[in-house]
Amino acid sequence: MLPSCCADRMTAPEGGGPSRSDESKGGGPSRPDTNEEASGHMETTSRVAQPAAGEGGQQVPTARRTVDGYLLAPFPWYGLDEAFTGPRWLMQVGTAADGAVEHGSIGHGDEPSVRNESVAADAREKFAVVVTVAANPSRRSADGTGLLEATSVSSAAWLAGVGLLSFTWPGQMDHSLRDDWLEQQTETAWALADDLAGSAWSTLSLPVDGVPTPFHYRESEFGWVLAGSTPEGVHVGAYGRGMSAYGLGFAVIKDVAAYA
């Protein structure tokens, strides 16, 4: 069974627009394409595309992100709390087929790029990305042709896991092999998000709006991933590299427009 994060199963046709799986073609939504998942687009439409990768995997710098999608969300956005004093920046939001904003990411620290992991440790970016996911029940799509599964902590874990992979390029890996590696690692991230009680996860208590809150936490050679829920009715995931997760805290963003 898929983690419930993959709610409105979509695959991206040429041109980037989503097409939802039809229930009549097998009784339930199908799994999204793994290449789409690895890019961070998953089942929902991204209002702000990930930056294009330049030669050698280095991502081309992007213009300041638009805040419009974030302002349309009917739920609060989370970021690192005031203890973090470094740069903060918008990434992208994900929307359902009807255009409703369902999740989004906000970065902290250095803006990450897809770069070879063989670079010296002191040259790597130090960043943490916070993912906010609306807590939605299972429901019909707006046009009645599909079933949108309920979101859960697994949703946040999935988005965070895939987000970390999207900025990872193992050392000594040939460009032609990365797609296969990314597909394999995406399968692993999917399985891990669907088994938060498994041995791959530990429990980490971090403050959310000042209140100690349990999170599912795991580490890998590529960075760390965590996920939990908040009293505000949203699920929060995070991923990062070069910044320790143990000293982080999360809080509702009072003015997301200030991040633009």
CORPE-V806222 format. One record per pair of residues at least 24 apart in sequence whose C-alpha atoms are under 10 Angstrom apart, sorted by the first residue. I is the first residue (numbers start at 1). J is the second residue. If there is no record, write none. Layout:
i: <I I>
j: <J J>
This chain:
i: <1 1 1 2 2 2 2 2 2 2 2 2 3 3 3 3 3 3 3 3 3 3 3 3 3 3 3 3 3 4 4 4 4 4 4 4 4 4 4 4 4 4 5 5 5 5 5 5 5 5 5 5 5 5 5 5 5 5 5 5 5 5 6 6 6 6 6 6 6 6 6 6 6 6 6 6 6 6 6 7 7 7 7 7 7 7 7 7 7 7 7 7 7 7 7 7 8 8 8 8 8 8 8 8 8 8 8 8 8 8 8 9 9 9 9 9 9 9 9 9 9 10 10 10 10 10 10 10 10 10 11 11 11 11 11 11 11 11 12 12 12 12 12 12 12 16 16 16 16 17 17 17 17 18 18 18 18 18 18 18 19 19 19 19 20 20 20 20 20 20 20 21 21 21 22 22 22 22 23 23 23 23 24 24 27 27 28 28 28 29 29 29 29 33 34 34 34 34 34 34 34 34 35 35 35 35 35 36 37 37 37 37 37 37 37 37 37 37 37 38 38 38 38 38 38 38 38 38 38 38 38 38 38 38 38 39 39 39 39 39 39 39 39 40 40 40 40 40 40 40 40 40 40 40 40 41 41 41 41 41 41 41 42 42 42 42 43 43 43 43 44 44 44 44 44 44 44 44 44 44 45 45 45 45 45 45 45 45 45 45 45 46 46 46 46 46 46 46 46 46 47 47 47 47 47 47 47 47 48 48 48 48 48 49 49 49 49 50 50 50 51 51 51 52 52 53 53 53 54 54 56 56 56 56 57 57 57 57 57 57 57 57 58 58 58 58 58 58 59 59 59 59 59 60 60 61 61 64 64 64 64 64 65 65 65 65 65 65 66 66 66 66 66 66 67 67 67 67 67 67 67 67 68 68 68 68 69 69 69 69 69 69 69 69 70 70 70 70 70 70 70 70 70 71 71 71 71 72 72 72 72 73 73 73 73 73 73 74 74 74 74 75 75 75 75 75 75 75 75 75 75 76 76 76 76 76 76 76 76 76 76 76 76 77 77 77 77 77 77 77 77 77 77 77 77 77 77 77 77 77 77 78 78 78 78 78 78 78 78 78 78 78 78 78 78 78 78 78 78 78 78 78 79 79 79 79 79 79 79 79 79 79 79 79 79 79 79 79 79 79 79 80 80 80 80 80 80 80 80 80 80 80 80 80 80 80 80 81 81 81 81 81 81 81 81 81 81 82 82 82 82 83 83 83 83 84 84 84 84 84 84 85 86 86 87 87 87 88 88 88 88 88 88 89 89 89 89 89 90 90 90 90 90 90 91 91 91 91 92 93 93 93 94 96 96 96 97 97 97 97 97 98 98 98 99 100 101 101 102 102 102 102 102 102 103 103 103 103 103 103 103 103 103 103 103 104 104 104 104 104 104 105 105 105 105 105 105 105 105 105 105 105 106 106 106 106 106 106 107 107 107 107 107 108 108 109 109 109 110 110 112 112 112 112 112 112 113 113 113 113 114 114 114 114 114 114 114 115 115 115 115 115 116 116 116 116 116 116 116 117 117 117 117 117 117 117 117 117 118 118 118 118 118 119 119 121 122 124 124 125 125 125 125 126 126 126 126 126 127 127 127 127 127 127 127 128 128 128 128 128 128 128 128 128 128 128 128 128 129 129 129 129 129 129 129 129 129 130 130 130 130 130 130 130 130 130 130 131 131 131 131 131 131 131 131 131 131 131 131 131 132 132 132 132 132 132 132 132 132 132 132 133 133 133 133 133 133 133 134 134 134 134 134 135 135 135 135 135 135 135 136 136 136 151 151 152 152 152 152 152 152 153 153 153 153 153 153 153 153 153 153 153 153 153 153 154 154 154 154 154 154 154 154 154 154 154 154 155 155 155 155 155 155 155 155 156 156 156 156 156 156 156 156 156 156 156 157 157 157 157 157 157 157 157 157 157 157 157 157 157 157 157 157 157 157 158 158 158 158 158 158 158 158 158 158 158 159 159 159 159 159 159 159 159 159 160 160 160 160 160 160 160 160 160 160 160 161 161 161 161 161 161 161 161 161 161 161 161 161 161 161 161 161 162 162 162 162 162 162 162 162 163 163 163 163 164 164 164 164 164 164 164 164 164 165 165 165 165 167 167 167 168 168 169 170 170 192 193 196 201 201 202 203 203 204 204 204 205 205 205 206 206 206 206 206 206 207 207 207 207 207 208 208 208 208 208 208 208 209 209 209 209 210 210 210 211 211 211 212 213 213 217 217 219>
j: <31 191 194 30 31 149 154 155 190 191 193 194 149 150 151 152 153 154 155 156 157 158 190 191 192 193 194 195 196 138 148 149 150 151 152 153 154 155 156 158 193 194 42 43 103 133 135 148 149 150 151 152 153 154 155 156 157 158 159 190 193 194 30 31 32 37 42 43 44 148 149 150 151 152 154 155 158 159 190 31 42 43 44 96 102 136 137 138 139 147 148 149 150 151 152 155 32 42 43 44 95 96 97 139 140 141 146 147 148 149 150 33 42 43 44 96 97 146 147 148 149 36 37 41 42 43 44 45 96 97 35 36 37 41 42 43 44 45 36 37 41 42 43 44 45 41 45 46 49 44 45 46 97 42 43 44 45 46 96 97 43 44 45 97 44 96 97 141 145 146 147 145 146 147 144 145 146 147 144 145 146 147 145 146 146 147 146 147 148 146 147 148 149 183 179 182 183 184 185 186 187 190 179 180 182 183 186 183 158 159 162 163 165 166 182 183 186 187 190 159 161 162 163 164 165 166 167 179 182 183 184 185 186 187 189 162 163 164 165 166 167 182 186 92 94 158 159 160 161 162 163 164 165 166 167 92 93 94 95 159 162 163 94 158 159 162 94 95 96 97 93 94 95 96 97 99 100 101 102 103 92 93 94 95 96 97 98 99 100 101 102 91 92 93 94 95 96 101 103 104 91 92 93 94 95 99 101 104 90 91 92 93 94 91 92 93 94 91 92 166 91 113 114 113 114 113 114 115 113 114 114 115 116 175 113 114 115 116 167 168 169 175 112 113 114 115 116 167 112 113 114 115 167 113 114 111 113 89 90 91 259 260 89 90 91 92 259 260 90 91 92 257 259 260 91 92 93 256 257 258 259 260 93 256 257 260 93 94 95 99 100 101 103 104 94 101 102 103 104 105 106 256 257 101 255 256 257 99 100 101 102 100 101 102 103 104 134 100 101 102 134 101 102 103 132 133 134 135 232 233 234 132 133 134 232 233 234 251 252 253 254 255 256 103 104 105 106 130 131 132 133 134 232 234 236 251 252 253 254 255 256 104 105 106 130 131 132 133 208 209 230 232 234 235 236 237 250 251 252 253 254 256 105 106 107 108 128 129 130 131 132 208 236 238 249 250 251 252 253 254 256 106 107 108 128 129 130 207 208 209 238 248 249 250 251 252 253 207 208 209 210 248 249 250 251 252 253 249 250 251 253 247 248 249 250 108 109 247 248 249 250 109 110 127 111 127 259 127 128 129 258 259 260 129 256 258 259 260 129 256 257 258 259 260 129 130 131 260 131 131 132 133 133 141 142 148 141 142 143 146 148 141 142 143 142 142 133 134 132 133 134 135 136 151 131 132 133 134 135 155 156 159 234 235 236 130 131 132 133 134 159 129 130 131 132 133 159 160 163 236 237 238 130 131 132 238 256 259 131 238 239 240 259 240 243 240 242 243 241 242 164 166 167 168 240 241 166 167 168 169 164 165 166 167 168 169 170 167 168 169 170 171 167 168 169 170 171 172 173 167 168 169 170 171 172 173 221 222 169 170 171 172 173 170 171 242 242 241 242 240 241 242 243 240 241 242 243 244 223 239 240 241 242 243 244 164 223 224 225 238 239 240 241 242 243 244 245 248 160 163 164 225 237 238 239 240 241 156 160 226 227 236 237 238 239 240 250 155 156 157 159 160 163 226 227 235 236 237 238 239 156 159 160 227 229 230 234 235 236 237 238 159 229 233 234 235 236 237 232 233 234 235 236 229 230 232 233 234 235 236 233 234 235 234 235 227 228 229 234 235 236 193 194 196 215 216 226 227 228 229 230 234 235 236 237 190 192 193 194 195 196 216 227 228 235 236 237 190 193 194 227 228 235 236 237 193 225 226 227 228 229 234 235 236 237 238 189 190 192 193 194 195 196 216 217 218 225 226 227 228 235 236 237 238 239 186 189 190 191 192 193 194 225 226 227 237 189 190 193 225 227 236 237 238 239 189 193 224 225 226 227 236 237 238 239 240 185 186 188 189 190 192 193 218 223 224 225 226 227 237 238 239 240 186 187 188 189 190 193 225 239 225 238 239 240 189 222 223 224 225 238 239 240 241 189 222 223 239 222 240 241 222 223 222 221 222 218 227 227 225 226 226 227 228 228 245 246 246 248 249 245 246 247 248 249 250 247 248 249 250 251 232 236 248 249 250 251 252 249 250 251 252 249 250 251 249 250 251 249 249 250 245 246 245>
